[in-house]
Amino acid sequence: MLTSVLDNTDKVVGYITECQTSLGFQVLPPSVNESMETFSVVGDNIRFGLLAIKNLGSGFIKVIIEEREENGLYESYYSFCKRCYCKEFNRRAMENLIKSGAMDCFGLNRNQMLLMIDDIISDLESDKKNKIEGQIGLFDLGSALAKAVEITPPDVGELPEKERLAAEKETTGLYMSGHPIREHMKLSKSLGSAKTSDILASTVSEPDSPYKDGDKVRLLCILATVRKKITKNDTTMAFLSIEDVYGAVEVLVFPKKFDKYGQYFIEDEIVLLTGKVSLRDDEVPKLLCEDVVPLREIPDDEAYLKDYKLPELDYLTPKSAYSAYELPKTQEKELQQDTPQETKIPEETKKEEAPVVSKPAPAKKTNRGIFLRLPSAASDECVKAKKMCAIFDGNVPVIMYYSDTNSYDFASGIYVENNDKLLYGLKKLLGDSNVVRKL
């Protein structure tokens, strides 16, 4: 069944979840030493197929499997590259094998293997050139000497878990070694969170459908993708793809809800989303967004959560949790009086598609714009701030200050609207003292 739906990621996710939660066996990550072209049985479990890894050509897969069957398992990362070096061998294919976890059997971490790719390709190309010119290759001198001159792995640690999981999702469409939501499963159950698989299994015609059209559901989920669109009325709406461990479902966010919660629609963020189930004939079930609470705002007191479970149709949503993201009137005035030089920036004329905003060339130095103080250019705060700014695209420059290097980045290339809700969101993320608006 898994093999038959290789081109349908949602069904693959659903089947894999069924295996691991209801049937009691695992779907193991891909492996160059065990995987076949499609899903296969290994012992009491199922092994992920190499064909399901993106940008991995069938020709290269054939080489990997045939070489393994003819000459035995691959003993090391370098040995694998040496034995499978062919015209289909390329950097992108190697990166995707590593990111998917298919090379984890060699005892090196993924960060080490990614950093070694260029040196290995260079070494293999040089060896091939020497053989063409009639010289003796190192492997011709014996396996002991060959192993002795294998490229030394760099002394670096593994990729951060968030980055590692994102790479797995990028290359296989799935989180293979974990899931961002998995560590929050206890909280998810306490919150009465629904399952995306149940939503997707709902239909208009079936009387025993898990959900009916218009039913309210609450999900603790991760925002996989966020896509915004300008409507004909010059308002903004969004299309979200949310995920839990059971699958993914689309969420429609209409303009009024986007105005209220838009600053929290950041890809890879975990939120508690409340919505209405939308069922239509011949359409995949969707949700219509009603409320959103970021993970950091959800109360973690066990006694309090007992009263937080979902009633049949009426939500017992604590006002404190949701009102935390409604801009207080007093703070709204403070934001509007942020600086005496502040002026109103006119909105650009918007089209049906995303508006094209004319932005000035980045200045070398300026004392006007949105100034953000961040720990470093590589920090999580910086990544989240950039994603938040992307939602409010405009013509006000954003200037980054990095505390680790005591330096300003006046040419970040990021421009935003002069928007109070954006400023409020940035201050919630970075702290009031780390966000300054000067216009």
C-alpha positions, 0 to 999 in steps of 0.5 A: 500500500505504501509503494502504491501511494509513493506520489501522495505524501499525505497518504504515505504519512497516514499509512506510516502513522497507522503502522507506528501507532496502531499496528505496532511496527516501524517504518524505518528511515531509508538506508543505502545498505538496506533500502530497495527501490520501493518500500520493503520488509526488513525483519519485523519492520518496513524500510523506506524506499530510495525512490521516495527520496527527492532528486535521486535518479532511478539510474543512481538508485539502480547502481547503489542496489546492484553494487551492494548485491554484487560486492556486499554492504558498504563499509564506510562513507568514502567507500560508498562514494568510491564504489557508486561513482558514476555519471549519475553521481552528483552533489545534489544526489549525495546531499539528499541521501545524507539529509534523508538519513540514508547514510546514517549507517556509516557512523558519521553525523550528517553535518560531517558528511555534508562538509566532506562532499566537495573533497570526496568528489574532487578526490574521485575525479582526480583518481578517475583522471589518473586512471585514464592517463594510465596511472595506478589508483590508490585502491589498486594498491590494496584495501588497507592502503585505501582505507588509510588515505580516506578523507578525515572527517571534520571535527564538527557536531551534528546539525541542530534537531530542527534543521535536521528534521527540516532537511528530512522533510525537504528530501522525503516529504516526511519527518523521518527521525522524529517530529516537532510535535512529538515532544508535545504529544502529552500537551496535545492530548490534554488540549483535546487536540484533533487529528488531521487524519480524522479531518481528512477522512471526513465526508459530507455523505458518510453518516459516521464521518469523524466530523461534520461540516461546520464542526469546530476542532482544535489542533496543536500543529506546526505551520508547514507553509504560509502563503498570503494573497491580496484580495480584490478588496485590497485585504489580505488572506492566507492559505496555511498547511498545518501538520501534526504526527498524523498528516497535514491539512489546509487552513483558509484564513480570511482577512479579518482573522489574518488581520488579527493573527497574521503576525503569528503565521510563521513557518515551522512555528507550533501553534494551537489553532481552532477552526471550523471543518469545511466539507464539500463534495469532490474536495479535500476537507479544509479548516476555516481559521477562527483562533490561533495561540502560539505554543509559548502562550499555552498554559502548562499548568496540569491542573489548569489544562484539565479545564481546557479540554474541548467540550462538544461544540462550545470552546472553553478558551481562557481569555488570558491566552487569546487576549495576549495577542490582541493589541491592548489599546494602551500599548497601541497608543505607545506604539503609535507614539514610538518616535516623534519623527514617525510619519505614516507611510502610504500603502502601495496599490495592491493587485490580485496577486502579491503586490510588487513594492518599489524598494530603494537601493540598500543604504550604507548607513541610515538612521531611519527604519525598523532597528532590530537587536539580535544575538547573531545572524544565525540565531533562531530569533533572527530567523523568526524575525525575518519570517515575521517581516516577510508577512508584512512586505513594504518599503520601510527598511529593516536594519539588523544589529548583531550583538555577537559582532557588535555590527549593523547590517544596513543592507539586509534587503528586508523591507516592511510595512509601517505596521503597529501589529508587526512592531508588537509581534517583533517586541513580543519575540525580541523584547521591547528594548530590542525593537526601535522604529525611527521614521 
